[in-house]
Amino acid sequence: MSNKEFKFDYGDSNRYIIKEAIGKGSYGVVYSAYDTKNKENVAIKRINNVFEHISDGVRILREIKLLRHLKHPDVVTIKDIILPPSPKDFRDIYVVFELMETDLHQVIRANDDLTDEHHQYLLFQMLRGLKFIHSAKVFHRDLKPKNILANSDCKLKICDFGLARPQFTDQAQTIFWTDYVATRWYRAPELCGSFFTKYSPMVDVWSIGCIFAELLLGKPLFPGKNVVNQLELITDLLGSPKPETVKKIRNERARRYLEQLPRKEPADFSKVFPMASTGAREVIKKLLAFDQDDRMSASDALEDPYFVGLFKSSAEDIAKPLSKLDYGFDQKTLREGEIRELMFREILEYHKDAKKQYMSRNTSHVYHFPSQVDRFKMQFMNLENKGSGSQGIRSASSLPKQGLAGNLVESALLGGGNLSTSFTGATFEGPSSLISADAIDCPLSQSFSLAKGTSYLGESIESELDLSSDSFMKMSLDSQNKDDDS
Ligand SMILES: Nc1ncnc2c1ncn2[C@@H]1O[C@H](COP(=O)(O)OP(=O)(O)OP(=O)(O)O)[C@@H](O)[C@H]1O
């Protein structure tokens, strides 16, 4: 196979220039890079040994497939996936995303003087993104500040769909969430004690409520040490759940634990969130309803008076339905070769000419596509030798204090809201500078130095799937230091 036949892609092999490591997740390192073709900065996520564990391969395939469908201004965009040199034996993939400056975890730690306009606009974007994702019947299931990318001009984008699940039936089925390892602090109460439940959009709404509260407080709202402590913190704020709510809890021990808790009154939100406007406090209450049947959907939340002037429903908010056929792989046990083939076909979606050629030939033939991958490997090796590989440090970001105007206009265009009414009197000077040097109070290495199976901030994820067993009451005993009948 001569290179000549594939010259369409060969010209692209020098396209990206890798700059530095900017983030690290359990699945790969994220680098900033320059795209010489489109003349813009991008983020490239390098995922090594994608097929080493089939479950990781499936997760990554699901994530890139979902992101190709979920195109929305509030959801991070995949711009390209580098074509591997050969469909048959590639092991690493390189996913090119639009570049964002930082994530909300960093922003929260660097900004203690955000205004109600910031709060409102940040929550508005998260909910608008969530409404879109839920309209496709996709549940993110792992929303936390680190999974909300941010720019210093206050633009936010939801990322990391690795735990996300699409639903194809109208009837939500009860499923055991065997793979569920999302961060406990943002976990809805219905998941504290039992993972045998339906995939429900309300789980994400709860997480957004926690993220919003963290934005207001500057620290996590419910930093539970274990599931029992998580429920304790939740009930400290919201008071004891109603008996009807407790009755709905499927896990018997979790139910008994809540029934025997001494009666608690809800906390005074004006004392817990003194910095928040009344409107912000009212929205938190609706997002953080203990009972998921009382929780507001993302779509309803956007209609809340808190967003008057910002939000107007538009066709852009609604996603096209996903095709069940595209996600059939999720129902089967796949072998490495099958998942590699599916991954390669997904990558071809970003390389139309190569796709045409690949599909029109006998697929058993091994093609060697010209690729940027080998050149990439050299660039990554050089970076790592220079010490700016995965040890890279990204600073926390300050948000502009008076720079919301540009985004508010953008949101008005998207959502159609009339901003002049809701923001009269505010002085806007346009987006201010990007990452400010004096805001470096949270070295990236601390929050990014985690290996697979752990969550950020050093909080370990223990197996919490066995709460139908004695462990739940054991924790309850440890936590309350008093006797129980278990
Ligand atoms: N498009 C982007 N622009 C800038 N930074 C990014 C981008 N995508 C990811 N990052 C940074 O890299 C980090 C890790 O990315 P991501 O969460 O996608 O990886 P992951 O391996 O799926 O992580 P997790 O361990 O949460 O599953 C993010 O928290 C973020 O700080």
The ligand as a Gaussian input file, in Angstrom:
#p B3LYP/6-31G(d) Opt

LIG

0 1
 N      -10.641000      19.878000      26.747000
 C       -9.893000      20.097000      27.817000
 N       -9.277000      21.287000      27.975000
 C       -8.527000      21.503000      29.064000
 N       -8.331000      20.643000      30.056000
 C       -8.904000      19.444000      29.953000
 C       -9.710000      19.097000      28.834000
 N      -10.181000      17.850000      29.009000
 C       -9.688000      17.430000      30.187000
 N       -8.918000      18.374000      30.753000
 C       -8.229000      18.292000      32.043000
 O       -7.764000      16.984000      32.248000
 C       -8.390000      16.406000      33.407000
 C       -8.647000      14.939000      33.135000
 O       -9.527000      14.816000      32.042000
 P      -10.727000      13.765000      32.045000
 O      -11.573000      14.008000      33.250000
 O      -11.406000      13.821000      30.732000
 O       -9.883000      12.441000      32.168000
 P      -10.348000      11.030000      32.710000
 O       -9.178000      10.111000      32.574000
 O      -11.605000      10.621000      32.006000
 O      -10.624000      11.408000      34.222000
 P      -11.413000      10.627000      35.366000
 O      -10.348000      10.099000      36.248000
 O      -12.192000      11.732000      36.063000
 O      -12.261000       9.614000      34.729000
 C       -9.648000      17.237000      33.648000
 O      -10.030000      17.295000      34.990000
 C       -9.230000      18.598000      33.161000
 O       -8.582000      19.309000      34.175000

